């Protein structure tokens, strides 16, 4: 219909609307939508408490966070990974990240989504009439999730705002200051102490994957270790070293979908091969699979830029042999490389293979001397022929965030820093080595502990933060630009760029925020 042919109709219609609007009372205008969910209407029942805490876990599986982009703010920054090409994915790794980068903003945002929702849980759940034990368990989850994310923020950005209340309870949220790091560390410790008190040792089978008291104590020990509080770290670790957790017999069982949430695992990001897409979404019906696998997969098995592994990592593995004179079995789980050697381990003959069971020569018939990742690709068990089979979110392999092997090695470090090569420190390291058929140490050095962490934990989001807490980022990465030769070297480094730039939108939206040094 062409309304320009009947202008009177338009005028009459507008007058009618205006007359109706003017005659409306203020009460009629200020209507409350009975279907809208608000904090005041939501936090009423035990079911609300459950939904609230599940919502606090949800951003973990956002593609902005652990399903993909977090890897560029952790593993891609270390001295193991040499990322191909220059992009916002590799930029943080060669010290050229910018404050307006999506990768920077997305990961920061997802972490604060977790914190915001955890704050709601901690604030509202104590007022809900429900079973006291369940209420305490849910509160413990809130404390754990908040602490976990502040730990991540502190180690990547350092100068972060410390928010412990719902935003609706803060008078001027756009004027919040960045907190002194010491205050954030103290809050993390307090939250994890509360979490350890309130959380159960385990959950029923239908709730596997929720945080436990063991996860809280393990993370608390890690928090103490990162601050050099060695006695406190040992005390926290000792509380979960009495049999609650144990090393799996087969090292590879820690990285397959078939052996998720096993006896060695303290906390995992629960991923699902649901076949769904959904960029940036953390709601039901959106992809919850491991979309970071394309960023680890060997060249030719991914449509992403990808990366290769620096040669020194393979050399380190090659420096010693098992008690049977063979290659460390962890090497085959961790790396894909050119070798004809095999290792007998747990009733299997391990060799260097990738998707479709291809050997290195079959994968690269025209030759290559690159070393690639193998851990977490789960190719032997999930039937995938490459990292994108089944869609962008094609893999359901959980991401293990804290394992008992890591606890043992962190305990050994804390003990060593206090008492040197004591029997307790040597025994903790030897437990990890024995599982891989590696010969036992009689004495250890700090270098032995570092080397063991590389062999045991590569691609598990730990190496860069180890170097950071040891004060070795400049020595190890900046001064060795060949480690980032596939992107742009390390020439962009400036003092302070060990940490990531504060997102520009945060700087622009809050006059009290200051950018990190070096940017």
C-alpha positions as CSV (number, residue, x, y, z in Angstrom):
1,X,0.0,0.0,0.0
2,X,1.3,3.5,-0.9
3,X,0.5,5.7,2.0
4,X,1.7,8.8,0.2
5,X,-1.6,8.7,-1.8
6,X,-3.6,9.3,1.4
7,X,-1.8,11.8,3.6
8,X,-5.0,12.5,5.7
9,X,-5.0,8.9,6.9
10,X,-1.4,9.3,8.2
11,X,-2.3,12.5,10.1
12,X,-5.4,11.0,11.7
13,X,-3.5,7.9,12.7
14,X,-0.8,10.0,14.3
15,X,-3.3,12.1,16.2
16,X,-5.0,9.0,17.5
17,X,-1.7,7.7,18.8
18,X,-0.8,11.0,20.4
19,X,-4.2,11.3,22.1
20,X,-3.9,7.8,23.5
21,X,-0.4,8.4,24.7
22,X,-1.2,11.7,26.5
23,X,-4.3,10.2,28.2
24,X,-2.3,7.2,29.6
25,X,-1.7,7.4,33.3
26,X,1.8,7.0,34.7
27,X,0.8,3.7,36.2
28,X,-0.1,2.3,32.8
29,X,3.2,3.4,31.4
30,X,5.3,1.8,34.2
31,X,4.2,-1.8,33.7
32,X,6.3,-4.8,34.9
33,X,6.7,-7.6,32.4
34,X,5.5,-10.7,34.5
35,X,7.6,-12.9,32.2
36,X,10.9,-11.0,32.6
37,X,13.5,-12.7,34.9
38,X,15.2,-10.3,37.3
39,X,17.5,-10.8,40.3
40,X,14.6,-9.9,42.5
41,X,12.3,-12.5,41.0
42,X,14.8,-15.2,40.3
43,X,16.8,-16.1,43.4
44,X,13.9,-17.8,45.3
45,X,14.2,-21.6,45.2
46,X,16.8,-24.4,45.3
47,X,16.2,-24.9,41.6
48,X,17.1,-21.2,41.0
49,X,20.3,-21.8,43.0
50,X,21.2,-24.8,40.8
51,X,20.5,-22.9,37.6
52,X,22.5,-19.9,38.8
53,X,25.6,-21.9,39.5
54,X,25.3,-23.9,36.3
55,X,25.2,-20.5,34.5
56,X,28.4,-19.5,36.3
57,X,30.2,-22.5,34.7
58,X,28.7,-21.9,31.3
59,X,31.3,-19.3,30.0
60,X,34.1,-21.8,30.5
61,X,32.7,-23.5,27.3
62,X,32.3,-20.2,25.4
63,X,34.4,-20.2,22.2
64,X,35.8,-17.0,23.6
65,X,37.3,-19.0,26.5
66,X,38.4,-22.6,26.8
67,X,36.7,-24.0,23.7
68,X,39.1,-21.9,21.7
69,X,40.5,-18.5,22.2
70,X,42.1,-18.9,25.6
71,X,44.9,-21.0,24.0
72,X,46.3,-17.8,22.3
73,X,46.7,-16.2,25.7
74,X,48.4,-19.2,27.3
75,X,50.1,-21.9,25.3
76,X,50.7,-19.8,22.2
77,X,52.8,-17.4,24.4
78,X,55.2,-20.0,25.7
79,X,58.6,-21.2,24.3
80,X,57.1,-24.5,23.1
81,X,54.8,-23.2,20.4
82,X,56.0,-21.3,17.3
83,X,52.8,-20.0,15.8
84,X,52.5,-19.6,12.0
85,X,51.8,-16.2,10.5
86,X,51.0,-12.8,12.1
87,X,47.5,-12.4,13.3
88,X,45.6,-11.4,16.4
89,X,45.8,-15.1,17.4
90,X,49.6,-15.2,17.5
91,X,50.2,-11.5,18.3
92,X,50.1,-11.8,22.1
93,X,52.7,-14.7,21.8
94,X,55.2,-12.4,20.1
95,X,54.5,-9.5,22.4
96,X,52.6,-7.5,19.7
97,X,49.1,-7.8,21.2
98,X,47.0,-4.6,21.2
99,X,44.4,-3.3,23.6
100,X,41.7,-3.4,20.9
101,X,42.4,-7.0,19.8
102,X,39.4,-9.3,19.8
103,X,41.4,-12.0,21.3
104,X,42.3,-9.8,24.2
105,X,38.8,-8.5,24.8
106,X,37.1,-11.9,24.3
107,X,39.1,-13.9,26.8
108,X,38.9,-11.1,29.4
109,X,35.2,-10.8,28.9
110,X,34.5,-14.5,29.3
111,X,36.5,-14.6,32.6
112,X,34.5,-11.7,34.0
113,X,31.3,-13.4,32.8
114,X,32.2,-16.3,35.1
115,X,33.0,-13.9,38.0
116,X,29.8,-11.8,37.5
117,X,27.7,-14.9,37.7
118,X,29.7,-16.4,40.6
119,X,29.1,-13.1,42.5
120,X,25.4,-13.5,42.0
121,X,25.5,-17.0,43.4
122,X,27.6,-16.0,46.5
123,X,25.4,-13.0,47.2
124,X,21.9,-14.5,46.7
125,X,22.1,-18.2,47.6
126,X,22.6,-17.8,51.3
127,X,19.1,-16.2,51.5
128,X,17.4,-19.1,49.8
129,X,15.5,-21.6,51.9
130,X,16.9,-25.0,50.8
131,X,18.8,-28.0,52.1
132,X,21.8,-26.6,54.0
133,X,24.4,-29.1,52.6
134,X,23.3,-28.4,49.0
135,X,23.4,-24.6,49.7
136,X,26.9,-24.9,51.0
137,X,28.0,-27.0,48.0
138,X,26.7,-24.4,45.6
139,X,28.3,-21.6,47.5
140,X,31.5,-23.5,47.3
141,X,31.2,-23.7,43.6
142,X,30.7,-20.0,43.4
143,X,33.8,-19.3,45.4
144,X,35.8,-21.8,43.3
145,X,34.7,-20.3,40.0
146,X,35.4,-16.8,41.1
147,X,38.9,-17.7,42.4
148,X,39.7,-19.7,39.3
149,X,39.0,-16.8,37.0
150,X,40.7,-14.2,39.1
151,X,43.8,-16.4,39.1
152,X,43.7,-16.5,35.3
153,X,43.1,-12.7,35.1
154,X,45.9,-12.0,37.5
155,X,48.4,-14.1,35.6
156,X,47.5,-12.7,32.2
157,X,46.7,-9.1,32.9
158,X,48.0,-8.5,36.5
159,X,46.2,-5.1,37.0
160,X,42.6,-6.0,37.2
161,X,39.5,-4.7,39.0
162,X,38.5,-6.8,42.0
163,X,34.7,-7.1,41.9
164,X,33.0,-9.3,44.6
165,X,29.4,-8.0,44.5
166,X,26.7,-8.1,41.9
167,X,27.0,-5.0,39.7
168,X,23.5,-3.9,40.9
169,X,25.0,-3.6,44.4
170,X,27.8,-1.2,43.3
171,X,26.9,2.5,43.3
172,X,29.2,3.5,40.5
173,X,30.5,0.5,38.7
174,X,32.0,2.6,35.9
175,X,34.4,4.1,38.5
176,X,35.8,0.9,39.9
177,X,39.6,1.0,40.4
178,X,42.1,-1.7,39.4
179,X,43.1,-3.5,42.5
180,X,46.7,-4.0,43.8
181,X,47.7,-7.5,42.8
182,X,48.3,-8.4,46.4
183,X,44.6,-7.7,47.2
184,X,43.5,-10.0,44.3
185,X,45.8,-12.8,45.6
186,X,44.3,-12.5,49.0
187,X,40.8,-12.7,47.7
188,X,41.7,-15.8,45.7
189,X,43.1,-17.4,48.8
190,X,40.0,-16.6,50.8
191,X,37.7,-17.8,48.1
192,X,39.5,-21.1,47.8
193,X,39.6,-21.7,51.5
194,X,35.8,-21.2,51.6
195,X,35.4,-23.5,48.6
196,X,37.5,-26.2,50.2
197,X,35.3,-26.0,53.3
198,X,31.9,-26.0,51.4
199,X,32.5,-28.3,48.5
200,X,32.1,-32.1,48.6
201,X,34.9,-34.5,47.9
202,X,32.9,-35.9,45.0
203,X,29.5,-35.6,43.3
204,X,27.0,-38.2,42.2
205,X,27.6,-39.7,38.7
206,X,25.0,-37.3,37.0
207,X,27.0,-34.3,38.3
208,X,30.5,-35.4,37.5
209,X,32.6,-32.4,36.5
210,X,31.4,-30.0,39.1
211,X,34.2,-28.5,41.3
212,X,35.2,-30.5,44.4
213,X,37.1,-29.8,47.6
214,X,40.1,-31.5,46.1
215,X,40.0,-29.1,43.1
216,X,39.8,-26.2,45.5
217,X,42.8,-27.5,47.6
218,X,44.8,-28.2,44.5
219,X,44.3,-24.8,43.1
220,X,44.9,-23.2,46.5
221,X,48.3,-25.0,46.6
222,X,49.0,-23.7,43.2
223,X,48.1,-20.1,44.2
224,X,50.4,-20.3,47.2
225,X,53.3,-21.7,45.0
226,X,52.9,-18.9,42.5
227,X,53.4,-16.4,45.3
228,X,56.4,-18.3,46.8
229,X,54.5,-19.3,49.9
230,X,56.1,-22.8,49.9
231,X,55.0,-24.0,53.4
232,X,51.4,-23.1,52.7
233,X,51.5,-24.7,49.3
234,X,52.9,-28.0,50.7
235,X,50.2,-28.0,53.3
236,X,47.4,-27.6,50.8
237,X,48.9,-30.2,48.5
238,X,49.4,-32.7,51.3
239,X,45.7,-32.7,52.1
240,X,45.0,-34.3,48.7
241,X,48.1,-36.6,48.5
242,X,46.8,-39.3,50.8
243,X,45.0,-41.5,48.2
244,X,42.0,-39.3,47.1
245,X,43.7,-39.0,43.7
246,X,46.1,-41.3,41.9
247,X,48.1,-41.4,38.7
248,X,46.4,-43.3,35.8
249,X,48.5,-46.3,34.7
250,X,48.5,-45.1,31.1
251,X,49.6,-41.5,30.7
252,X,47.6,-41.1,27.5
253,X,44.3,-41.7,29.4
254,X,44.5,-38.1,30.6
255,X,43.9,-36.8,27.1
256,X,41.1,-38.9,25.5
257,X,37.4,-38.5,25.6
258,X,37.1,-42.1,26.6
259,X,38.9,-41.5,29.9
260,X,37.5,-38.2,31.0
261,X,37.1,-37.3,34.7
262,X,39.3,-40.1,35.8
263,X,41.1,-40.7,39.1
264,X,44.0,-38.3,38.2
265,X,41.8,-35.4,37.4
266,X,41.0,-32.6,39.9
267,X,39.2,-30.3,37.5
268,X,38.3,-30.4,33.8
269,X,36.4,-28.1,31.4
270,X,33.5,-30.3,30.3
271,X,33.2,-30.3,26.5
272,X,30.6,-32.1,24.4
273,X,30.7,-33.1,20.7
274,X,27.2,-31.8,20.2
275,X,27.7,-30.8,16.5
276,X,26.3,-27.3,17.3
277,X,27.8,-24.0,16.2
278,X,27.4,-20.6,17.8
279,X,30.2,-18.1,17.8
280,X,30.6,-16.5,21.2
281,X,27.5,-18.0,22.7
282,X,27.3,-19.6,26.1
283,X,23.7,-20.7,26.1
284,X,22.0,-24.1,25.4
285,X,22.0,-25.2,21.8
286,X,25.4,-23.6,21.1
287,X,28.6,-25.4,20.4
288,X,30.3,-26.8,23.5
289,X,33.0,-28.8,21.7
290,X,36.8,-28.4,21.6
291,X,37.3,-25.8,18.9
292,X,40.9,-25.2,19.9
293,X,42.0,-28.5,18.4
294,X,42.5,-26.9,14.9
295,X,45.1,-24.7,16.5
296,X,47.1,-27.7,17.7
297,X,46.6,-30.1,14.8
298,X,49.5,-30.7,12.4
299,X,49.8,-28.9,9.1
300,X,47.5,-30.5,6.5
301,X,45.0,-31.6,9.1
302,X,43.6,-28.2,9.9
303,X,42.3,-25.1,8.0
304,X,43.7,-22.7,10.6
305,X,47.1,-21.1,10.5
306,X,48.3,-23.5,13.2
307,X,51.8,-23.8,14.6
308,X,54.8,-26.0,15.0
309,X,56.8,-27.1,18.1
310,X,60.3,-25.7,18.7
311,X,63.0,-28.3,18.3
312,X,64.4,-27.9,21.9
313,X,61.3,-29.7,23.2
314,X,62.0,-32.8,21.2
315,X,65.6,-32.6,22.1
316,X,64.7,-32.5,25.8
317,X,62.6,-35.7,25.5
318,X,65.5,-37.4,23.6
319,X,68.0,-36.6,26.3
320,X,67.1,-39.7,28.3
321,X,65.5,-43.1,27.9
322,X,63.1,-45.3,29.8
323,X,64.3,-48.1,32.0
324,X,64.0,-50.3,28.9
325,X,66.1,-48.1,26.8
326,X,63.2,-46.7,24.8
327,X,61.8,-43.3,24.1
328,X,59.7,-41.6,26.8
329,X,56.1,-42.8,26.1
330,X,54.8,-39.3,26.9
331,X,56.7,-38.1,23.9
332,X,54.4,-40.0,21.5
333,X,51.3,-38.7,23.3
334,X,52.6,-35.1,23.2
335,X,54.3,-34.7,19.8
336,X,54.0,-35.8,16.2
337,X,57.5,-36.0,14.7
338,X,59.7,-37.8,12.2
339,X,61.0,-41.1,13.7
340,X,60.9,-44.8,13.2
341,X,61.5,-45.6,16.8
342,X,58.8,-47.2,18.9
343,X,58.2,-47.7,22.7
344,X,56.5,-50.6,24.4
345,X,54.1,-49.2,27.0
346,X,51.0,-50.5,28.8
347,X,50.7,-53.5,26.4
348,X,50.9,-51.3,23.3
349,X,53.6,-50.4,20.8
350,X,53.7,-46.6,20.6
351,X,54.9,-44.9,17.4
352,X,54.6,-41.4,15.9
353,X,51.2,-41.2,14.3
354,X,48.4,-38.7,13.7
355,X,44.9,-38.6,12.1
356,X,43.9,-41.7,10.2
357,X,46.9,-43.5,11.9
358,X,49.3,-41.8,9.4
359,X,53.0,-42.0,10.1
360,X,55.1,-38.9,9.6
361,X,56.2,-40.0,6.2
362,X,52.6,-40.7,5.1
363,X,51.5,-37.3,6.4
364,X,54.3,-35.5,4.7
365,X,55.3,-37.5,1.7
366,X,57.2,-34.5,0.2
367,X,59.3,-34.3,3.4
368,X,59.3,-32.0,6.4
369,X,61.4,-31.5,9.5
370,X,58.7,-29.8,11.6
371,X,57.5,-31.1,14.9
372,X,53.8,-30.8,15.6
373,X,51.4,-31.3,18.6
374,X,49.6,-34.6,19.3
375,X,48.2,-34.2,22.8
376,X,44.4,-33.7,23.0
377,X,43.8,-34.5,19.4
378,X,42.2,-37.8,20.4
379,X,42.5,-39.0,16.8
380,X,42.9,-42.7,17.7
381,X,39.6,-42.8,19.6
382,X,37.1,-40.4,18.0
383,X,37.3,-41.5,14.3
384,X,38.2,-38.0,13.1
385,X,40.3,-37.6,10.0
386,X,41.3,-34.1,10.8
387,X,40.7,-31.5,13.5
388,X,37.5,-30.1,11.9
389,X,35.6,-33.4,11.3
390,X,32.1,-32.9,12.5
391,X,32.2,-29.2,12.3
392,X,33.9,-26.4,14.2
393,X,32.9,-27.8,17.5
394,X,33.6,-31.4,16.5
395,X,35.5,-32.8,19.5
396,X,34.1,-33.6,22.9
397,X,37.5,-34.3,24.6
398,X,37.5,-32.5,28.0
399,X,40.3,-30.0,28.7
400,X,42.1,-31.1,31.9
401,X,42.9,-28.0,33.9
402,X,44.5,-29.6,37.0
403,X,45.9,-33.2,37.3
404,X,47.4,-35.1,40.2
405,X,50.7,-35.3,38.3
406,X,50.9,-31.5,38.4
407,X,50.1,-31.6,42.1
408,X,53.0,-33.9,42.7
409,X,55.4,-31.8,40.7
410,X,54.3,-28.6,42.4
411,X,54.6,-30.2,45.8
412,X,58.2,-31.3,44.8
413,X,59.0,-27.7,43.8
414,X,57.7,-26.2,47.0
415,X,59.6,-28.8,49.1
416,X,62.7,-28.3,47.0
417,X,62.6,-24.5,47.5
418,X,62.4,-25.0,51.3
419,X,64.6,-28.1,51.9
420,X,66.5,-28.8,48.7
421,X,66.7,-32.4,47.3
422,X,64.9,-34.0,50.2
423,X,63.4,-37.5,50.1
424,X,59.9,-36.0,49.9
425,X,60.8,-33.9,46.9
426,X,62.6,-36.7,45.1
427,X,59.8,-39.2,45.8
428,X,57.1,-36.9,44.4
429,X,59.0,-36.4,41.1
430,X,59.8,-40.1,40.9
431,X,56.1,-41.0,41.2
432,X,55.5,-39.1,38.0
433,X,58.5,-40.6,36.2
434,X,57.7,-44.1,37.3
435,X,54.3,-43.9,35.5
436,X,56.2,-43.2,32.3
437,X,58.8,-46.0,32.9
438,X,61.6,-43.4,33.4
439,X,64.5,-44.2,35.7
440,X,64.2,-42.9,39.3
441,X,66.3,-40.0,40.5
442,X,68.4,-40.3,43.7
443,X,68.8,-36.5,43.9
444,X,67.1,-33.6,42.0
445,X,67.8,-30.1,41.0
446,X,65.3,-27.3,40.2
447,X,66.2,-27.9,36.5
448,X,65.1,-31.5,36.9
449,X,61.7,-30.3,38.2
450,X,61.4,-27.8,35.3
451,X,62.3,-30.5,32.7
452,X,59.8,-32.9,34.2
453,X,57.0,-30.3,34.0
454,X,57.8,-29.8,30.3
455,X,57.6,-33.6,29.6
456,X,54.5,-34.1,31.7
457,X,52.5,-30.9,31.1
458,X,53.2,-29.5,27.6
459,X,50.0,-28.1,26.0
460,X,48.2,-28.0,29.3
461,X,48.2,-24.2,29.8
462,X,51.1,-24.2,32.3
463,X,54.4,-23.5,30.6
464,X,54.1,-19.7,30.0
465,X,52.9,-19.1,33.5
466,X,55.7,-21.2,34.9
467,X,58.2,-19.0,33.1
468,X,56.3,-15.9,34.2
469,X,56.4,-16.8,37.9
470,X,60.0,-17.8,37.7
471,X,60.8,-14.4,36.2
472,X,62.3,-16.0,33.0
473,X,60.1,-14.7,30.2
474,X,62.7,-12.3,28.9
475,X,65.6,-14.7,29.3
476,X,63.9,-17.6,27.8
477,X,61.6,-16.1,25.1
478,X,62.4,-12.5,24.4
479,X,66.1,-13.2,24.1
480,X,65.5,-16.1,21.8
481,X,63.5,-14.7,18.9
482,X,63.9,-17.8,16.8
483,X,61.3,-19.4,19.2
484,X,58.8,-17.1,17.4
485,X,60.4,-17.2,14.0
486,X,57.2,-18.4,12.2
487,X,55.4,-15.2,13.2
488,X,57.4,-12.0,13.9
489,X,60.2,-12.9,16.3
490,X,60.2,-11.0,19.6
491,X,61.2,-7.5,18.5
492,X,57.9,-6.0,19.6
493,X,58.7,-6.7,23.2
494,X,58.8,-3.8,25.7
495,X,59.2,-4.1,29.5
496,X,55.8,-5.0,30.9
497,X,54.6,-6.9,27.9
498,X,54.9,-10.2,29.8
499,X,51.3,-9.3,30.6
500,X,48.5,-8.6,28.1
501,X,47.1,-5.1,27.4
502,X,44.0,-4.1,29.3
503,X,41.2,-4.2,26.7
504,X,40.7,-0.7,25.2
505,X,36.9,-0.7,25.8
506,X,37.6,-1.0,29.6
507,X,40.1,1.9,29.4
508,X,37.6,4.0,27.4
509,X,34.7,3.2,29.7
510,X,36.4,3.9,33.1
511,X,38.5,7.0,33.7
512,X,40.2,5.2,36.7
513,X,41.6,2.4,34.6
514,X,45.3,2.6,33.6
515,X,46.8,0.7,30.7
516,X,49.5,-1.9,31.6
517,X,53.1,-0.9,31.2
518,X,54.6,-1.4,27.8
519,X,51.5,-0.5,25.8
